[in-house]
Amino acid sequence: TGQLLGGLVVGVVAVAALWGMRGSALSRSVAAAVAVAGVGWIVLTGTSHRADAVGLARWAESIPPAHIGFESGVVTSWFLYGDHLANTVEPVGVTGPHGAFHFIDDCTTWRKTLRDRGYDYLVVTHDLDRLFNRDLAGWIATDPGLHQILETNGAFVYQIDPTQPFVRC
């Protein structure tokens, strides 16, 4: 979160300076470059640690083409497609009115969604649990169809076993 806050502050200060600037084209260009760097820093560090990304990318490259559901930041999902973009990757959630995306906040509905969509794997970083006040770790721990196969710096990968019975929460 320190990196995210730092990138956000740099971006906001640079955009504010750019907005109020009446100086030369060079000074406006420098301010614009700093703003872009700040925003880029947020994108690269805001929802994923670099070590997570490396571990997840290596795993995603090592599996045959798969259907992966994720409960994590957007940046993390980029690394799940694999080298040849062979994996299908999508967030676990529902579409609301006007195309809005919503995380599922009911355990039984969430488990049913995992099975109905036919995911082979589930990737989770629990940073969103706190934000959305869910007990995703508890939902996972009591689901006999989810088996942890990888943990890399706070990111967890679970293989989904479709032969296990569906269990309500």
C-alpha positions as CSV (number, residue, x, y, z in Angstrom):
1,T,0.0,0.0,0.0
2,G,3.0,2.3,0.5
3,Q,3.9,2.0,-3.2
4,L,0.3,2.6,-4.2
5,L,0.0,5.7,-2.0
6,G,3.4,7.0,-3.3
7,G,2.4,6.6,-6.9
8,L,-1.0,8.2,-6.3
9,V,0.6,11.2,-4.6
10,V,3.1,11.7,-7.4
11,G,0.4,11.4,-10.0
12,V,-2.0,13.8,-8.3
13,V,0.7,16.4,-7.6
14,A,2.0,16.2,-11.2
15,V,-1.5,16.5,-12.6
16,A,-2.3,19.4,-10.3
17,A,1.0,21.1,-11.4
18,L,0.2,20.5,-15.0
19,W,-3.4,21.8,-14.6
20,G,-2.2,25.1,-13.1
21,M,0.9,25.6,-15.2
22,R,1.3,28.5,-17.6
23,G,5.0,28.0,-18.2
24,S,6.9,26.7,-21.2
25,A,6.0,23.7,-23.2
26,L,9.1,22.0,-21.7
27,S,7.9,22.4,-18.1
28,R,4.4,21.2,-19.0
29,S,5.9,18.1,-20.8
30,V,8.0,17.3,-17.7
31,A,4.9,17.6,-15.5
32,A,3.0,15.3,-17.9
33,A,5.8,12.7,-17.9
34,V,5.8,12.7,-14.1
35,A,2.0,12.3,-14.0
36,V,2.2,9.3,-16.5
37,A,5.0,7.8,-14.4
38,G,2.9,8.1,-11.2
39,V,-0.1,6.5,-12.8
40,G,2.1,3.8,-14.3
41,W,3.5,3.1,-10.9
42,I,0.0,2.6,-9.5
43,V,-0.9,0.3,-12.4
44,L,2.2,-1.8,-11.9
45,T,2.2,-2.0,-8.1
46,G,-1.3,-1.1,-6.9
47,T,-2.9,-4.6,-6.8
48,S,-0.1,-7.0,-7.2
49,H,3.4,-7.6,-5.8
50,R,6.0,-8.3,-8.5
51,A,6.8,-11.6,-6.8
52,D,3.2,-12.7,-7.1
53,A,3.2,-11.9,-10.7
54,V,6.4,-13.8,-11.5
55,G,5.2,-16.9,-9.6
56,L,1.7,-16.8,-11.2
57,A,3.1,-16.2,-14.6
58,R,5.4,-19.2,-14.4
59,W,2.5,-21.4,-13.2
60,A,0.2,-20.1,-15.9
61,E,2.8,-20.9,-18.5
62,S,3.3,-24.4,-17.2
63,I,-0.3,-25.7,-17.4
64,P,-2.2,-26.8,-20.5
65,P,-4.9,-24.3,-21.7
66,A,-7.3,-23.8,-18.8
67,H,-10.3,-21.8,-17.6
68,I,-9.2,-19.7,-14.6
69,G,-11.4,-17.7,-12.3
70,F,-9.8,-15.1,-10.2
71,E,-10.6,-13.2,-7.0
72,S,-7.8,-10.8,-7.0
73,G,-6.6,-7.5,-8.3
74,V,-6.7,-6.7,-12.0
75,V,-3.0,-6.6,-12.4
76,T,-2.7,-10.1,-11.1
77,S,-5.0,-11.4,-13.8
78,W,-2.8,-10.2,-16.6
79,F,-0.2,-12.8,-15.7
80,L,-2.7,-15.7,-15.8
81,Y,-3.1,-15.8,-19.6
82,G,0.2,-17.5,-20.1
83,D,2.9,-16.9,-22.8
84,H,0.6,-17.7,-25.7
85,L,-2.6,-16.3,-24.3
86,A,-4.0,-19.8,-24.2
87,N,-5.8,-19.6,-20.9
88,T,-9.4,-18.2,-20.5
89,V,-9.3,-15.8,-17.5
90,E,-12.2,-14.1,-15.9
91,P,-13.2,-12.6,-12.5
92,V,-15.6,-14.5,-10.3
93,G,-18.7,-12.3,-10.0
94,V,-22.0,-11.3,-11.5
95,T,-23.0,-8.7,-14.0
96,G,-25.5,-6.2,-12.7
97,P,-27.6,-3.5,-14.4
98,H,-25.9,-1.5,-17.2
99,G,-23.0,-4.1,-17.3
100,A,-21.8,-3.3,-13.8
101,F,-19.6,-6.0,-12.2
102,H,-20.2,-7.2,-8.6
103,F,-18.3,-9.6,-6.5
104,I,-20.4,-12.4,-5.0
105,D,-21.0,-11.9,-1.3
106,D,-22.9,-15.1,-0.6
107,C,-20.9,-18.3,0.0
108,T,-23.4,-20.8,-1.6
109,T,-23.9,-18.6,-4.7
110,W,-20.1,-18.2,-5.0
111,R,-19.5,-21.9,-4.9
112,K,-22.3,-22.6,-7.3
113,T,-20.8,-20.0,-9.7
114,L,-17.4,-21.7,-9.6
115,R,-18.9,-25.0,-10.7
116,D,-21.5,-23.6,-13.2
117,R,-18.8,-21.7,-15.1
118,G,-16.5,-24.7,-15.3
119,Y,-13.4,-23.2,-14.0
120,D,-10.4,-25.5,-13.8
121,Y,-8.5,-23.2,-11.3
122,L,-9.2,-20.4,-8.9
123,V,-6.6,-17.7,-8.1
124,V,-7.1,-15.7,-5.0
125,T,-5.4,-12.8,-3.2
126,H,-7.2,-12.0,0.0
127,D,-6.7,-8.3,-0.2
128,L,-10.2,-8.0,-1.6
129,D,-11.7,-9.9,1.3
130,R,-11.1,-7.0,3.7
131,L,-12.3,-4.5,1.2
132,F,-15.6,-6.3,0.5
133,N,-16.0,-7.8,4.0
134,R,-16.2,-11.4,2.9
135,D,-14.8,-14.6,4.5
136,L,-13.5,-16.0,1.2
137,A,-10.8,-18.0,3.1
138,G,-13.5,-19.7,5.1
139,W,-15.5,-20.5,2.0
140,I,-12.5,-22.0,0.4
141,A,-11.3,-24.0,3.5
142,T,-14.7,-25.8,3.8
143,D,-15.2,-26.6,0.1
144,P,-14.1,-30.2,-0.6
145,G,-13.8,-29.4,-4.3
146,L,-11.0,-26.8,-3.9
147,H,-7.4,-28.0,-3.5
148,Q,-4.5,-25.5,-3.0
149,I,-1.7,-26.2,-5.4
150,L,0.4,-23.1,-5.2
151,E,1.1,-20.2,-2.9
152,T,3.3,-17.4,-4.0
153,N,3.7,-14.3,-1.8
154,G,0.1,-14.0,-0.8
155,A,-1.5,-15.3,-4.0
156,F,-3.1,-18.7,-3.8
157,V,-4.0,-21.1,-6.7
158,Y,-6.6,-23.8,-6.2
159,Q,-7.5,-26.6,-8.5
160,I,-11.2,-27.2,-8.8
161,D,-12.2,-30.8,-8.7
162,P,-15.6,-31.2,-10.4
163,T,-16.0,-34.7,-9.2
164,Q,-16.4,-33.6,-5.6
165,P,-20.0,-33.0,-4.5
166,F,-21.4,-29.5,-4.3
167,V,-21.6,-28.4,-0.7
168,R,-23.8,-25.5,0.5
169,C,-22.4,-23.1,3.1
